[in-house]
């Protein structure tokens, strides 16, 4: 990808940067930030470029994994996180620092979505379900796991509550405080969760039920609900979304469709594109 300028804030600091050094440089900047702010509370958001394509790894990691260049980039990110944690330990900050490691979407051309169906860009679980790991030794229990449905939108209100700034939030903020899930093992704070593709609602999650109303096939955005073929799955019994239960549970489909229609009106969702 060329040209590939590197920014510091809104300023271009290099017109053409060596992408193989990006992970290393991001890590060094993060550690410098921690060092400079170690005497006061801080917030650090580190969004690595890789493993998004085009893939690059530094000379130290290139060719070192058994999963090709993709695996090399993942191993370097793992090393990056280790260095950041070491920096927190160096300044005696680790116990009282909340670290969250997650992703914005499922795998694209490479990587694994596990038992989930499909990948980035789809409407299935493989597109939306991502790793979410949180550690805060002074507050959160270690070695626990949760199946509660939460989203990346929950991070903002959760962190706002932690730092005591939630009074500035209004009821129009997307997301919910998930500290109860992380600390106490609570169930999801959401009554339901909407799934989007661009400006269209593609599905909804209600407890263990997931209803898909739009899907994507080749270049087509297929309006499943409009074609009288919504797809209903029970994710507890069928995490791979293999068997449609819409005909067996029509009342469940009706109630979830009503939530979608209410959301369309509340959010002023524009008309869907024509098909095909």
HELIX and SHEET records of a PDB file:
HELIX    1   1 UNK A   19  UNK A   21  5                                   3    
HELIX    2   2 UNK A   22  UNK A   36  1                                  15    
HELIX    3   3 UNK A   68  UNK A   90  1                                  23    
HELIX    4   4 UNK A   94  UNK A   96  5                                   3    
HELIX    5   5 UNK A  125  UNK A  128  1                                   4    
HELIX    6   6 UNK A  154  UNK A  162  1                                   9    
HELIX    7   7 UNK A  166  UNK A  168  5                                   3    
HELIX    8   8 UNK A  179  UNK A  184  1                                   6    
HELIX    9   9 UNK A  250  UNK A  267  1                                  18    
SHEET    1   A 2 UNK A   6  UNK A   8  0                                        
SHEET    2   A 2 UNK A  11  UNK A  14 -1                                        
SHEET    1   B 2 UNK A  99  UNK A 102  0                                        
SHEET    2   B 2 UNK A 132  UNK A 135 -1                                        
SHEET    1   C 4 UNK A 193  UNK A 197  0                                        
SHEET    2   C 4 UNK A 200  UNK A 206 -1                                        
SHEET    3   C 4 UNK A 209  UNK A 212 -1                                        
SHEET    4   C 4 UNK A 231  UNK A 234 -1                                        
SHEET    1   D 2 UNK A 215  UNK A 217  0                                        
SHEET    2   D 2 UNK A 220  UNK A 222 -1                                        
END                                                                             
